[in-house]
């Protein structure tokens, strides 16, 4: 089969590799779509893990073989598969901190080499513990392009669930890329007043379509002043930082009231540093929190939100690249423009 193999040194090359073999309890899935996620982009751009590896984890496809003992799925099922599923029994699972579970940290899907998601290949092997709890069937009428958004939607649903905004709260969503726009949809759905920020006018326009009450360029507008104007001079009730840019977390604190919550979602690099006033957090009784990856508890609900069309997610997919053009997709995802949002790879396609 063909696969986009990360070689190291920021290099991704499409090669022929063996179709993975499956064992008892496992699935072999033909990958139809896989979203390009910024987590994978960081691993590629900054060489965070040694090659060779086959990345890609926002995966949707069709079951083409089932291992011995599998009864919940059969050949022909259209599915999405999560690459991380927790054990459900450890210290962290008892506290519902699933992303910290040692089993969760193990990648349970591979297309070969060290397991790394595998969605940038034509076939993937889904391991047994993922098959048991981490696979959702795609209903008829739902496209693979939309279905592969279940995993990123889950991560956003988890973050909003953790933030627990009240109806009527003023929530600032920093960044209106695909993830930021999903946050805007979810906060609007929760009854919040959303103030969206982004430097691209096209994305600000989409934010307004997807539920923001106002969308501004933070380089031009005083976001903190706008938040105070909306809240009798208190400041925003919460901020979701859905983009990683120097100074945004500091802006989030300035724009919030005492007792507010600031949720970091995009700050995943150990190279990032944040400098805040201790007084603003301690005496201001603000909560600075992080949310990372998906929650198995919210998996079914996230799938329902995607499959039902309750969230207008089809409008997020801007580009679809055949597998041999994946580097064009990676470059566009690393350097987005006003017309680029969610970028998807289609491993069964091949451009001439």
C-alpha positions as CSV (number, residue, x, y, z in Angstrom):
1,X,0.0,0.0,0.0
2,X,1.0,3.6,-0.2
3,X,1.7,5.6,2.9
4,X,3.1,9.1,3.7
5,X,6.1,8.2,5.9
6,X,7.7,10.7,8.2
7,X,11.4,10.1,7.7
8,X,12.7,12.6,10.3
9,X,14.2,16.0,9.8
10,X,10.7,17.4,8.9
11,X,10.6,15.1,5.8
12,X,7.4,13.2,4.7
13,X,7.8,10.9,1.7
14,X,5.1,8.8,0.1
15,X,6.4,5.2,-0.2
16,X,5.2,1.7,-0.7
17,X,4.9,-0.2,2.6
18,X,3.3,-3.5,3.6
19,X,-0.4,-3.6,4.5
20,X,-0.5,-4.2,8.2
21,X,-1.4,-7.6,9.5
22,X,-4.1,-7.9,12.2
23,X,-4.5,-10.3,15.1
24,X,-7.3,-11.5,17.3
25,X,-9.7,-8.7,18.3
26,X,-8.4,-6.3,15.7
27,X,-9.7,-4.5,12.6
28,X,-8.1,-3.7,9.3
29,X,-9.6,-0.5,7.9
30,X,-9.3,1.1,4.5
31,X,-8.7,4.8,5.2
32,X,-10.9,7.1,3.2
33,X,-10.2,10.4,4.9
34,X,-7.8,11.7,7.6
35,X,-7.7,15.2,8.8
36,X,-4.4,17.0,9.2
37,X,-4.1,18.0,12.9
38,X,-1.7,20.6,14.3
39,X,-0.5,18.0,16.9
40,X,0.9,16.0,14.0
41,X,2.2,19.1,12.3
42,X,4.2,20.0,15.4
43,X,5.7,16.5,15.5
44,X,6.7,16.8,11.8
45,X,7.9,20.4,11.8
46,X,9.9,20.2,15.1
47,X,11.1,16.6,14.8
48,X,9.6,15.8,18.1
49,X,9.7,12.0,17.6
50,X,12.2,9.9,15.6
51,X,11.2,8.4,12.2
52,X,10.1,6.4,10.5
53,X,6.5,6.9,11.5
54,X,3.1,7.2,9.8
55,X,1.1,9.9,11.4
56,X,-2.6,10.9,11.0
57,X,-5.3,10.2,13.6
58,X,-8.5,11.9,12.6
59,X,-9.4,8.9,10.6
60,X,-12.5,7.5,8.9
61,X,-12.8,4.5,6.7
62,X,-14.3,1.1,5.9
63,X,-13.6,-2.2,7.7
64,X,-12.1,-4.7,5.2
65,X,-11.1,-7.5,7.7
66,X,-12.0,-8.5,11.2
67,X,-9.8,-10.4,13.6
68,X,-10.9,-13.5,15.5
69,X,-13.3,-12.8,18.3
70,X,-14.6,-9.4,16.9
71,X,-18.4,-9.4,16.9
72,X,-19.3,-5.7,17.1
73,X,-18.0,-5.0,13.6
74,X,-18.1,-6.6,10.3
75,X,-16.6,-6.2,6.8
76,X,-18.2,-3.2,5.1
77,X,-18.9,-1.2,8.2
78,X,-18.0,2.5,7.9
79,X,-16.3,3.7,11.0
80,X,-14.2,6.3,12.8
81,X,-11.5,5.1,15.2
82,X,-9.8,6.9,18.1
83,X,-6.1,6.2,18.5
84,X,-6.1,6.7,22.2
85,X,-8.4,4.9,24.7
86,X,-7.7,4.8,28.5
87,X,-7.6,1.7,30.7
88,X,-10.5,2.9,32.9
89,X,-8.9,1.5,36.1
90,X,-5.8,3.5,37.0
91,X,-5.2,6.5,39.3
92,X,-5.9,9.0,36.5
93,X,-8.9,7.2,35.0
94,X,-10.6,7.2,38.5
95,X,-10.2,11.0,38.3
96,X,-11.3,11.1,34.7
97,X,-7.9,12.5,33.7
98,X,-7.9,10.1,30.8
99,X,-5.1,11.8,28.8
100,X,-2.7,11.1,31.7
101,X,-3.5,7.4,31.8
102,X,-0.4,5.3,30.8
103,X,-2.6,3.1,28.5
104,X,-4.1,6.2,26.9
105,X,-0.6,7.4,26.0
106,X,-0.1,4.2,24.0
107,X,-1.1,4.7,20.4
108,X,-3.5,1.9,19.4
109,X,-3.7,2.4,15.6
110,X,-0.8,1.9,13.2
111,X,-0.1,1.6,9.5
112,X,3.4,0.3,10.2
113,X,6.6,1.2,12.1
114,X,6.1,2.6,15.6
115,X,2.4,3.2,16.1
116,X,1.6,6.8,15.4
117,X,-2.0,6.9,14.2
118,X,-1.4,5.7,10.6
119,X,-4.2,7.7,9.0
120,X,-1.8,9.0,6.3
121,X,-1.8,5.6,4.7
122,X,-4.3,3.5,2.7
123,X,-4.9,0.9,5.5
124,X,-4.6,0.9,9.2
125,X,-4.5,-1.8,11.9
126,X,-6.9,-0.9,14.8
127,X,-5.7,-2.7,18.0
128,X,-7.9,-4.7,20.3
129,X,-8.4,-2.2,23.1
130,X,-9.3,0.4,20.6
131,X,-11.8,-1.9,18.9
132,X,-13.5,-2.6,22.2
133,X,-14.1,1.0,23.2
134,X,-12.8,3.5,20.6
135,X,-14.7,2.8,17.4
136,X,-17.9,4.5,16.2
137,X,-20.0,3.4,13.2
138,X,-20.8,6.1,10.6
139,X,-24.5,6.2,9.8
140,X,-25.7,6.1,6.2
141,X,-25.7,9.5,4.5
142,X,-22.8,10.9,6.5
143,X,-19.7,11.6,4.4
144,X,-16.2,10.4,5.3
145,X,-15.1,14.1,5.1
146,X,-17.4,15.1,7.9
147,X,-17.0,11.8,9.8
148,X,-13.3,12.3,10.3
149,X,-14.1,15.4,12.4
150,X,-15.5,13.3,15.3
151,X,-12.1,13.1,17.1
152,X,-11.4,16.9,17.0
153,X,-15.0,17.6,18.0
154,X,-14.5,15.3,20.9
155,X,-11.5,17.3,22.1
156,X,-13.5,20.5,21.9
157,X,-16.5,19.0,23.7
158,X,-14.2,17.8,26.4
159,X,-12.7,21.3,26.9
160,X,-16.1,23.0,27.0
161,X,-17.4,20.4,29.4
162,X,-14.4,21.1,31.6
163,X,-14.9,24.9,31.3
164,X,-18.6,24.5,32.2
165,X,-19.8,27.9,31.1
166,X,-23.2,29.1,32.1
167,X,-25.9,30.3,29.7
168,X,-25.4,34.1,29.3
169,X,-21.7,34.0,30.0
170,X,-19.4,36.1,27.9
171,X,-16.8,33.8,26.4
172,X,-13.8,35.0,24.3
173,X,-12.6,32.4,21.8
174,X,-9.1,33.3,20.7
175,X,-8.4,32.0,17.1
176,X,-11.0,31.0,14.6
177,X,-9.3,28.3,12.7
178,X,-11.2,25.0,12.5
179,X,-10.8,24.3,16.2
180,X,-11.7,27.8,17.2
181,X,-14.8,27.7,15.0
182,X,-15.9,24.5,16.7
183,X,-15.5,26.2,20.1
184,X,-17.6,29.1,18.8
185,X,-20.3,26.7,17.7
186,X,-20.3,24.8,21.1
187,X,-20.2,27.9,23.2
188,X,-23.1,29.4,21.2
189,X,-25.0,26.1,21.7
190,X,-24.4,26.4,25.4
191,X,-26.1,29.7,25.4
192,X,-23.0,31.9,25.8
193,X,-22.3,35.2,24.2
194,X,-19.2,34.7,22.1
195,X,-16.6,37.3,21.3
196,X,-14.3,35.8,18.7
197,X,-10.9,37.0,17.7
198,X,-8.8,36.3,14.6
199,X,-6.4,38.2,12.4
200,X,-8.0,36.9,9.2
201,X,-11.2,38.6,8.0
202,X,-12.5,35.5,6.3
203,X,-12.3,33.6,9.5
204,X,-14.0,36.4,11.4
205,X,-16.9,36.3,9.0
206,X,-17.2,32.6,9.5
207,X,-17.2,33.0,13.3
208,X,-20.2,35.4,12.9
209,X,-22.0,32.7,10.8
210,X,-21.3,30.0,13.4
211,X,-22.6,31.9,16.4
212,X,-20.2,34.7,17.5
213,X,-21.9,37.9,18.5
214,X,-18.8,39.8,17.5
215,X,-15.6,38.9,15.8
216,X,-12.6,41.3,15.8
217,X,-9.0,41.5,14.9
218,X,-7.0,41.6,18.2
219,X,-4.3,43.6,16.5
220,X,-6.7,46.4,15.9
221,X,-9.4,46.2,18.6
222,X,-8.9,46.3,22.4
223,X,-10.4,43.0,23.3
224,X,-10.2,43.6,27.1
225,X,-12.1,46.9,26.6
226,X,-14.8,45.2,24.5
227,X,-15.2,42.5,27.1
228,X,-15.7,45.1,29.8
229,X,-18.2,47.0,27.7
230,X,-20.3,43.8,27.4
231,X,-20.2,43.0,31.1
232,X,-20.8,46.2,33.1
233,X,-17.0,46.7,33.3
234,X,-16.3,43.3,34.9
235,X,-14.6,41.5,32.0
236,X,-15.3,38.2,30.3
237,X,-16.4,35.2,32.3
238,X,-14.1,32.8,30.3
239,X,-11.5,32.6,27.6
240,X,-10.6,29.7,25.3
241,X,-7.2,30.0,23.8
242,X,-7.5,28.0,20.6
243,X,-4.3,29.3,19.0
244,X,-0.8,29.5,20.2
245,X,0.7,33.0,19.7
246,X,3.0,34.9,22.1
247,X,1.0,37.2,24.4
248,X,-2.5,35.7,23.9
249,X,-2.7,34.1,27.4
250,X,-1.6,37.4,28.9
251,X,-4.4,39.1,26.9
252,X,-6.9,36.5,28.1
253,X,-6.1,37.4,31.7
254,X,-6.4,41.1,31.0
255,X,-9.8,40.6,29.4
256,X,-11.4,38.5,32.2
257,X,-13.1,39.4,35.4
258,X,-12.1,38.1,38.9
259,X,-13.0,34.5,39.2
260,X,-13.0,33.9,35.5
261,X,-11.6,30.8,33.8
262,X,-8.9,30.8,31.1
263,X,-8.6,27.5,29.2
264,X,-5.4,26.7,27.3
265,X,-6.1,24.4,24.4
266,X,-3.3,25.1,21.8
267,X,-0.4,25.5,24.1
268,X,1.1,22.0,23.7
269,X,4.8,22.8,23.2
270,X,7.3,22.6,26.1
271,X,9.1,25.6,24.6
272,X,6.2,28.0,25.2
273,X,6.4,30.3,28.2
274,X,3.8,32.4,29.8
275,X,4.4,35.3,32.1
276,X,1.5,36.4,34.3
277,X,1.1,38.5,37.4
278,X,0.7,36.3,40.5
279,X,-1.8,38.8,41.8
280,X,-4.1,38.4,38.8
281,X,-4.4,34.7,39.5
282,X,-4.2,34.6,43.3
283,X,-6.0,37.8,44.4
284,X,-8.2,37.8,41.2
285,X,-9.2,34.2,42.0
286,X,-8.9,33.3,38.3
287,X,-8.6,29.7,37.2
288,X,-5.9,28.8,34.6
289,X,-6.7,25.4,33.2
290,X,-5.6,23.1,30.4
291,X,-7.5,20.6,28.3
292,X,-5.8,18.0,26.1
293,X,-7.0,15.3,23.7
294,X,-10.3,13.4,23.8
295,X,-12.6,11.9,26.5
296,X,-14.0,8.4,26.1
297,X,-16.9,9.5,28.2
298,X,-17.9,12.0,25.6
299,X,-17.2,9.9,22.5
300,X,-20.8,8.9,21.8
301,X,-22.1,12.4,22.3
302,X,-19.3,13.8,20.0
303,X,-20.2,11.3,17.3
304,X,-23.9,12.2,17.7
305,X,-23.1,16.0,17.3
306,X,-21.2,15.3,14.1
307,X,-23.4,12.6,12.5
308,X,-26.7,14.4,13.3
309,X,-25.6,17.6,11.6
310,X,-26.3,19.6,14.7
311,X,-23.0,21.3,14.2
312,X,-22.5,22.7,10.7
313,X,-19.1,21.1,10.3
314,X,-19.2,20.5,6.5
315,X,-18.4,24.2,6.2
316,X,-15.1,23.7,7.9
317,X,-13.6,21.4,5.3
318,X,-11.8,23.7,2.8
319,X,-9.2,21.4,1.1
320,X,-9.0,17.7,0.2
321,X,-5.6,16.4,-1.0
322,X,-4.8,13.0,-2.6
323,X,-2.1,11.1,-0.6
324,X,0.7,11.9,-3.0
325,X,0.0,15.6,-2.5
326,X,0.1,15.4,1.3
327,X,3.1,17.8,1.5
328,X,1.0,20.5,-0.2
329,X,-1.6,19.9,2.5
330,X,0.9,20.0,5.3
331,X,2.4,23.3,4.0
332,X,-1.0,24.9,3.7
333,X,-1.9,23.8,7.2
334,X,1.4,25.2,8.5
335,X,0.8,28.5,6.6
336,X,-2.9,29.0,6.4
337,X,-4.6,31.7,4.3
338,X,-8.0,33.3,4.4
339,X,-9.5,30.4,2.4
340,X,-8.0,27.5,4.2
341,X,-9.6,25.8,7.2
342,X,-9.8,22.0,7.8
343,X,-7.5,20.2,5.4
344,X,-8.1,16.5,4.7
345,X,-6.0,13.8,3.1
346,X,-7.8,11.1,1.0
347,X,-5.4,8.1,0.9
348,X,-7.3,6.2,-1.8
349,X,-6.9,9.2,-4.2
350,X,-3.8,9.6,-6.3
351,X,-3.2,12.7,-8.5
352,X,-1.4,12.3,-11.8
